[in-house]
Amino acid sequence: MSSLDIRNLSVSIGDKPILKDFTLSVPKGQVHAIMGPNGTGKSTLAKALAGHEDYTVTGGEAFLDGQPLLGLEPEARARLGLFLAFQYPSEIPGVSIANFLRAALQARLPEGGEIVATAYYKKLHEKMDLLKMDRKFTARSINEGFSGGEKKRCEILQMMLLEPQYAIMDETDSGLDIDALRIVAEGVNLMRGPNLGVLVITHYQRLLDYIVPDVVHVMWDGRIVKSGGKELALELEARGYDWVQKELAPAK
C-alpha cells in the first residue's frame, strides 16, 4: 500500500482535544492540500504525525506504506520516509547546513556505510543551484540570522537532499514574498513524481497557484469536512470560509 493513511486520528494538547476522528489518505505520487481557518488543527496534524512530544494521540492510527507510524520516535518516522517542513524553522547555532545534512544522510545508511564527500558536495551544490542559494550558505549555521525566505529554501534543500517518501509542508508559504514563494514552489515541483506524496497545509490559495494540488481538503473543527479539486481552493479564496460553516450548521 503506497500511501500515507490516517484513520480516525484524535489528538489533544493537554486536556484540549484538537483532532477528532481525522481521516485522510495521501497516495504516493499525489499532492494533497489542506486549507482551513486558524485553530482547526492543521498544524496539530503535522506535528502529531512527526511525533512532537506536546501532542497526545488519544485514538486512531497512521501508516506509512502500511507501516505503523504512531508510537515511533521522530527519528524512526524520518527513517521510514516522513519529512516535515516547519512553519517556523528553528535556529541551530554552531551547526552548519553542510554538516547537518551530511549527518542526516549518514544516519540513514546501513551500519558501516559512509558518505562519499565528493559525491555529497556535488549533489548538495546542484540542489542549492536549483534553489538559487549562494553556496556560501553551506558554512552558515542552520537558520541563524536567515530571512524568512532563506529559512524556507533551507527546508526545501533538506527535503531535496533527504528524498523522503512523504513530505508534510506546514504553511511553508508563511512569511514569503512572491519571488521566494516561486523559488520554493519550483523546488517542490522538481521533486514531484510517483515516488513522493505531498501534504501541503496552507491558509491561502496563492501557494497552490505554484504547487497545483491533485486534491484540496477543507479542515474544520479537527476533521476534513469537504474535498474537491483545485477549483475548491479558488472558491475558498473568493468566498472565505464562512460558507463552509453555514453548510455544516444544519448537521449540528
C-alpha positions, -999 to 999 in steps of 0.1 A, spaced: 0 0 0 18 31 -12 2 59 8 2 79 39 -30 67 57 -45 84 87 -75 67 102 -98 82 129 -69 101 145 -77 120 176 -51 143 192 -51 165 222 -29 192 236 -31 189 274 -68 183 281 -80 201 250 -90 178 220 -79 192 187 -81 165 161 -114 145 162 -115 112 143 -95 127 115 -92 105 84 -72 111 52 -52 91 27 -24 107 6 -13 83 -22 23 83 -33 26 104 -64 -1 129 -54 -2 164 -39 -30 170 -14 -37 204 1 -54 211 35 -69 245 39 -89 260 68 -90 289 92 -68 293 123 -75 269 151 -89 240 131 -60 216 138 -39 218 106 -5 223 124 -16 199 151 -19 172 124 16 179 111 33 178 144 14 148 157 24 128 126 60 139 131 60 128 168 61 161 187 60 153 224 35 181 232 7 163 212 -10 134 227 -27 108 204 -59 97 221 -72 74 193 -68 63 158 -39 50 136 -15 63 110 5 42 84 34 50 60 32 25 31 15 1 55 40 5 83 25 18 117 37 53 124 24 63 158 44 54 188 77 56 169 103 82 179 106 111 155 139 99 140 123 65 133 95 82 115 120 101 94 139 69 85 106 54 73 105 83 48 84 111 65 96 147 62 81 178 79 88 213 66 81 236 96 61 267 95 87 283 118 121 265 113 143 265 144 177 281 145 206 257 154 237 278 162 270 262 157 257 235 133 264 243 96 240 233 69 266 211 52 274 192 84 238 188 94 227 174 61 257 151 58 249 138 93 213 133 84 222 113 53 248 93 72 222 83 99 201 67 72 229 45 58 233 8 69 258 3 97 293 7 84 282 28 54 300 60 47 291 92 28 315 99 -1 324 135 4 329 145 -33 295 129 -44 278 145 -14 290 180 -21 283 177 -58 247 168 -51 244 195 -24 256 222 -47 233 210 -76 203 213 -53 214 247 -40 218 260 -75 182 249 -83 170 269 -53 192 299 -62 210 296 -29 245 310 -26 270 282 -20 284 301 9 253 291 28 268 256 34 291 271 61 263 291 79 246 278 110 212 264 103 186 293 100 207 316 122 202 351 110 183 338 80 154 358 64 120 341 62 126 331 25 161 318 33 147 296 61 121 281 38 146 275 10 168 257 35 138 235 44 133 226 8 170 220 4 168 194 32 138 178 15 156 176 -18 187 160 -2 169 135 20 144 124 -7 115 114 16 87 92 6 61 116 20 65 153 28 42 174 50 46 211 44 32 231 73 24 266 60 56 268 40 43 300 23 42 318 57 63 349 56 74 345 19 74 373 -7 63 363 -42 98 357 -55 108 334 -26 74 316 -29 80 309 -65 115 295 -59 104 273 -31 75 260 -52 98 253 -81 119 231 -57 89 211 -47 77 207 -82 111 194 -93 106 166 -67 70 157 -78 66 122 -92 55 87 -85 79 82 -55 67 112 -34 34 120 -17 30 156 -5 6 171 20 5 209 18 -10 228 47 -19 264 39 -43 292 46 -41 308 12 -47 298 -24 -17 317 -37 8 288 -29 -15 265 -49 -10 286 -80 26 273 -80 22 239 -64 -10 227 -81 -27 201 -59 -45 169 -71 -70 172 -42 -79 200 -19 -94 194 15 -112 218 39 -105 213 76 -129 225 102 -130 217 140 -104 189 138 -116 170 108 -120 171 70 -154 184 61 -151 190 23 -129 178 -5 -126 187 -42 -102 196 -70 -80 227 -73 -111 248 -81 -122 244 -44 -91 264 -34 -102 292 -58 -137 291 -43 -123 294 -8 -101 323 -19 -131 341 -34 -157 334 -7 -137 328 25 -146 300 50 -180 313 63 -200 295 36 -184 262 47 -195 269 83 -230 276 70 -231 243 51 -221 225 83 -246 243 105 -277 221 97 -257 190 106 -250 202 141 
